[in-house]
Amino acid sequence: MNDLNQAYQNFFKSTQGKRKGKPVKPPKFKSRKSKQTARFTKGGFKVGQHKIYLAKIGKLKIVWSRELPAPPSSVTVIKDSAHRYFLSFVVEIQPEILPKTDNSVGIDLGIKTFATFSDGTKVDAPKPLKKRIKKLRKLSKSLSHKTKGFKRYEKARVRVAKFHAKLKDTRTDFLHKLSTEIIRENQTVVLEDLFAKHSEGNVSGMIKNRKLSRAISDLGWRQFRTSLEGKAEKYGRDFRVIDRWEPTTSKCSCCGFKGGKLDLQVREWKCLNCGSKHDRDENAAINILVAGGHSETKNGRRGKRQTSVKVAAANVSGALRQQNVNPPRSYSSVGIPAPLGRGGCQQPAISLIWLCLFY
């Protein structure tokens, strides 16, 4: 009732112009097929060792995922679309400051390799959807042959929902373990901003690409960044984000020479200025770590970051003249692809909640 009252207050304030932001629509009932929730505040529940009492429901057996660090202020009963029930407790805790360390890491996110660290470490994602795509197609096909309103349709729908829940649990477990390991081992974590709203080249824009949408959605980049931010605040670490327009891929991490835009198929390249050979992802991770001192702007844009064909050719020619070397006829002759496109911008390939299951 408190949530319903707050929803109506927000709606009336929005219609009267007393509430900032987008117009708020009146509250409506949730779909019975989607996630259902019910929140109980103090006086409406009582936590026991193996059971919990909920007002107007009674006692329920529970299976704890972990012990509560403090008395909860509220509990939310959650039923997902796969007919699984959870209890979410809200407790107040003190930040746990970890011992300081001198380690710092820059992270470059990718599709083939989920994360590449500035020290050369590469981490592959489990990609649960890619491994079980045939089973999903089989379940979806079975569901499409059923008629809505019948029991067989509901059974098929629950099977699809349980399948998606398993994929989500696999992905979440991997992201939580990886983010916890990174926060515990490093004092400063630097990540590239791929999540700026209303801008081209971000994750939202790449999701619209039908050839990349499934692969990107199967990785969980947004959830990974959210986990790093929350755990960095909890454990007293420094989490930084650099803007997306920093030329981390085409910039040499040894001498700082900026070449042209590299095609996605080029995984290794050689700097024309100093001759250093670079792995594409590892070089980007090092540049992300170096650029970690840059402040994150509001929209992630700091002028034009696209290197045009003429500028890239002039830079290469100038660097070769200093070395008394004749410029090559084409970039491909020295292992560097010719810059593509012209103009435009680059497009890059404290309260805590406890969950427990009850039955």
C-alpha positions in Angstrom: 0.0 0.0 0.0 2.9 2.4 0.7 4.3 1.8 -2.7 0.9 2.3 -4.3 0.5 5.6 -2.4 3.9 6.8 -3.4 3.2 5.9 -7.1 -0.1 8.0 -7.1 1.7 10.9 -5.4 4.4 10.9 -8.1 1.7 10.8 -10.8 -0.3 13.7 -9.3 2.8 15.8 -8.8 3.9 15.1 -12.3 0.5 16.2 -13.8 0.6 19.4 -11.7 4.2 20.2 -12.8 5.6 19.8 -9.2 7.9 16.9 -10.2 11.0 17.2 -12.3 11.9 14.9 -15.1 9.8 12.9 -17.5 6.0 12.8 -17.1 4.9 9.9 -14.8 2.1 7.6 -15.8 -0.5 6.4 -13.4 0.3 3.0 -11.7 -1.1 -0.2 -13.3 -1.3 -3.8 -12.3 1.7 -6.0 -13.2 1.3 -8.9 -15.6 0.8 -12.3 -13.9 3.3 -13.8 -16.2 6.2 -11.5 -15.3 8.1 -11.0 -12.0 5.8 -10.5 -9.0 7.0 -8.8 -5.8 5.5 -8.0 -2.4 7.4 -5.9 0.2 7.0 -6.2 4.0 8.4 -3.5 6.4 9.1 -3.7 10.1 6.2 -5.3 12.0 5.1 -7.3 9.0 7.7 -10.1 9.2 9.7 -12.0 11.7 12.9 -13.8 10.9 13.7 -17.2 12.5 16.5 -19.7 12.2 14.9 -21.9 9.5 11.6 -20.1 9.0 10.2 -16.7 8.4 6.8 -15.3 9.4 5.1 -13.0 6.9 1.9 -11.1 7.8 -1.3 -12.6 6.3 0.8 -15.4 4.8 2.2 -17.4 7.8 5.4 -19.3 8.4 7.6 -20.3 5.4 10.6 -22.6 5.3 13.7 -20.9 3.9 17.1 -22.0 2.6 19.7 -19.3 3.5 22.3 -18.3 0.9 24.3 -16.5 3.6 23.9 -15.2 7.1 22.4 -11.8 7.7 25.1 -9.3 9.0 22.5 -7.1 10.7 18.8 -7.0 11.4 16.8 -6.4 8.2 14.7 -3.3 7.8 12.4 -4.8 5.1 11.9 -8.0 3.1 10.6 -8.4 -0.4 9.0 -11.7 -1.7 10.0 -12.2 -5.3 8.4 -14.7 -7.7 10.1 -14.8 -11.1 8.6 -15.9 -14.5 10.1 -19.5 -13.9 7.9 -19.9 -10.7 10.9 -19.6 -8.4 10.4 -17.8 -5.1 13.1 -15.6 -3.3 13.3 -13.4 -0.3 15.3 -10.2 -0.6 16.4 -8.6 2.7 17.6 -5.0 3.0 20.2 -4.5 5.7 22.5 -1.7 6.6 26.2 -2.5 6.8 29.5 -0.6 7.2 31.9 -0.4 4.3 34.7 -3.0 4.5 37.9 -1.3 3.6 40.5 -3.7 2.2 44.2 -3.2 2.7 45.8 -0.9 0.2 47.8 -2.3 -2.7 50.1 -0.8 -5.4 48.4 -2.7 -8.2 46.4 -0.9 -10.9 44.7 -2.4 -13.9 43.2 -1.2 -17.2 40.5 -3.4 -18.7 39.5 -3.6 -22.4 36.2 -5.3 -23.0 35.6 -7.3 -26.1 33.4 -9.9 -27.7 35.8 -12.8 -28.6 37.8 -12.2 -25.4 35.6 -10.8 -22.6 38.3 -8.8 -20.8 41.9 -8.1 -21.5 44.0 -6.7 -18.6 46.9 -4.3 -19.0 49.3 -6.9 -17.6 48.4 -9.2 -20.6 45.9 -11.5 -18.8 42.9 -12.5 -20.9 39.6 -13.7 -19.6 37.0 -15.6 -21.7 33.3 -15.4 -20.9 31.2 -18.6 -20.5 28.8 -17.4 -23.2 25.9 -19.6 -22.0 23.5 -18.6 -24.7 26.0 -19.4 -27.5 26.6 -22.9 -26.1 22.9 -23.7 -25.7 21.3 -21.9 -28.6 20.1 -25.2 -30.1 18.1 -26.1 -27.0 16.6 -22.6 -26.9 15.4 -22.9 -30.5 13.9 -26.3 -29.7 12.0 -24.9 -26.6 10.9 -21.8 -28.5 9.6 -23.9 -31.4 7.7 -26.2 -29.0 6.1 -23.1 -27.4 5.1 -21.6 -30.7 3.1 -24.8 -31.5 1.0 -24.4 -28.4 -2.2 -22.4 -28.0 -2.5 -19.6 -25.4 -4.8 -20.3 -22.6 -4.2 -24.0 -22.3 -2.1 -25.9 -19.8 0.3 -27.2 -22.4 1.1 -23.7 -23.4 1.8 -22.7 -19.8 4.1 -25.7 -19.2 6.0 -24.9 -22.4 6.3 -21.3 -21.3 7.7 -22.2 -17.9 10.3 -24.5 -19.5 11.5 -21.5 -21.6 11.5 -19.3 -18.6 13.6 -21.8 -16.5 16.0 -22.1 -19.4 16.5 -18.3 -19.5 16.9 -18.2 -15.7 19.7 -20.8 -15.9 21.5 -18.7 -18.5 21.1 -15.6 -16.3 22.4 -17.4 -13.2 25.5 -18.7 -15.1 26.3 -15.3 -16.5 25.8 -13.5 -13.1 27.9 -16.0 -11.2 30.8 -15.4 -13.7 30.6 -11.6 -13.5 30.4 -11.6 -9.7 33.4 -13.8 -9.3 35.5 -11.9 -11.8 34.6 -8.5 -10.5 35.3 -9.5 -6.9 38.7 -10.9 -7.9 39.6 -7.7 -9.7 38.6 -5.4 -6.8 40.5 -7.5 -4.2 43.7 -7.5 -6.2 43.9 -4.0 -7.5 43.7 -0.5 -5.8 42.7 1.3 -9.0 40.5 -0.1 -11.8 40.1 1.8 -15.1 37.4 1.0 -17.6 36.5 2.5 -21.0 33.1 4.2 -21.1 30.9 2.3 -23.5 27.6 3.1 -21.8 27.0 6.9 -22.5 23.4 7.5 -23.4 22.2 9.2 -26.6 25.5 8.8 -28.4 26.6 6.7 -31.3 29.0 3.8 -30.9 27.9 2.8 -27.4 26.5 -0.5 -26.3 22.9 0.6 -27.0 23.9 1.4 -30.5 25.8 -1.8 -31.0 22.9 -3.8 -29.7 20.9 -2.6 -32.7 23.4 -4.4 -35.0 21.7 -7.7 -35.8 25.1 -9.4 -36.3 26.4 -8.3 -32.9 23.3 -8.0 -30.7 23.2 -11.6 -29.5 26.9 -11.9 -28.8 27.0 -8.6 -26.8 23.8 -9.4 -24.8 25.4 -12.8 -23.9 28.4 -11.1 -22.3 26.8 -8.7 -19.8 29.1 -5.7 -20.1 26.7 -3.3 -18.3 26.3 -5.7 -15.3 30.0 -6.1 -15.1 30.6 -2.3 -14.8 27.8 -2.0 -12.3 29.4 -4.8 -10.1 32.8 -3.1 -10.3 31.4 0.3 -9.3 29.4 -1.1 -6.3 32.2 -3.3 -5.0 34.8 -0.5 -5.4 32.7 1.7 -3.2 32.1 -1.0 -0.7 35.8 -2.1 -0.3 37.4 1.4 -0.7 38.9 1.0 -4.1 39.3 3.6 -6.8 37.1 3.0 -9.9 37.7 5.3 -12.9 36.1 5.5 -16.4 37.7 7.2 -19.4 35.7 8.6 -22.3 35.0 6.4 -25.3 36.7 8.8 -27.8 40.2 8.2 -26.4 42.2 6.5 -29.2 43.2 3.5 -27.2 43.3 1.0 -30.0 45.2 3.0 -32.7 47.7 4.6 -30.3 51.1 3.0 -29.6 51.5 2.3 -25.9 55.3 2.6 -26.2 55.8 5.9 -28.0 52.3 7.4 -28.2 52.2 7.5 -32.0 48.6 7.6 -33.3 48.0 5.7 -36.5 44.8 5.3 -38.5 41.7 3.4 -37.7 42.3 -0.4 -37.5 39.9 -2.9 -39.0 38.4 -5.4 -36.6 40.1 -8.3 -38.3 43.6 -6.9 -37.4 44.5 -8.4 -34.1 48.2 -7.5 -34.1 50.0 -4.5 -35.6 53.4 -2.8 -35.7 54.0 0.8 -34.9 55.6 2.7 -37.8 57.3 5.2 -35.4 59.2 2.9 -32.9 58.7 -0.5 -34.5 57.0 -2.1 -31.5 54.6 -5.0 -32.1 51.3 -4.9 -30.2 48.5 -7.1 -29.5 45.4 -5.1 -30.3 43.5 -5.7 -27.0 46.5 -5.7 -24.7 47.7 -2.4 -26.2 44.2 -0.9 -25.7 44.2 -2.0 -22.1 47.5 -0.4 -21.4 46.3 2.9 -23.0 43.2 2.7 -20.9 45.3 2.4 -17.8 47.5 5.4 -18.8 44.4 7.5 -19.6 42.9 6.7 -16.2 43.7 10.2 -14.9 41.3 11.8 -17.4 38.1 12.9 -15.8 34.8 11.4 -17.2 32.8 14.0 -19.1 29.0 14.2 -19.1 28.6 12.8 -22.6 31.9 11.1 -23.1 32.9 13.5 -26.0 35.9 15.7 -26.2 36.0 16.9 -29.7 36.7 14.9 -32.9 38.7 11.8 -32.3 38.5 10.4 -35.8 41.8 10.3 -37.6 41.2 11.0 -41.3 43.0 9.3 -44.1 45.0 12.4 -45.0 46.1 13.1 -41.4 47.1 9.5 -40.9 49.1 9.4 -44.1 50.8 12.7 -43.2 51.7 11.4 -39.7 53.2 8.2 -41.2 55.1 10.1 -43.8 56.5 12.5 -41.2 57.6 9.6 -39.0 59.3 7.8 -41.8 61.2 11.0 -43.0 62.6 11.4 -39.5 64.0 7.8 -39.8 65.2 8.5 -43.4 62.9 5.8 -44.8 60.9 6.2 -48.0 57.1 6.1 -47.4 55.5 2.8 -48.4 53.1 2.7 -51.4 50.3 1.4 -49.1 49.7 0.7 -45.5 49.2 -3.0 -46.1 52.8 -3.4 -47.2 54.0 -2.7 -43.7 51.2 -4.7 -42.0 48.9 -1.7 -41.2 45.5 -1.5 -42.9 44.6 1.7 -44.5 42.3 4.0 -42.4 38.7 3.4 -43.3 35.9 6.1 -43.6 36.2 9.8 -43.3 34.6 12.2 -40.9 32.3 11.3 -38.1 33.3 9.6 -34.9 35.0 6.3 -34.2 32.8 3.4 -33.3 34.5 0.9 -31.0 34.1 -2.7 -32.1 25.1 1.8 1.1 22.4 -0.9 1.5 22.9 -4.6 0.8 20.4 -7.1 -0.5 20.5 -10.7 0.7 18.6 -13.4 -1.3 17.4 -16.7 -0.1 15.2 -19.4 -1.6 12.2 -20.7 0.3 9.8 -23.5 -0.4 
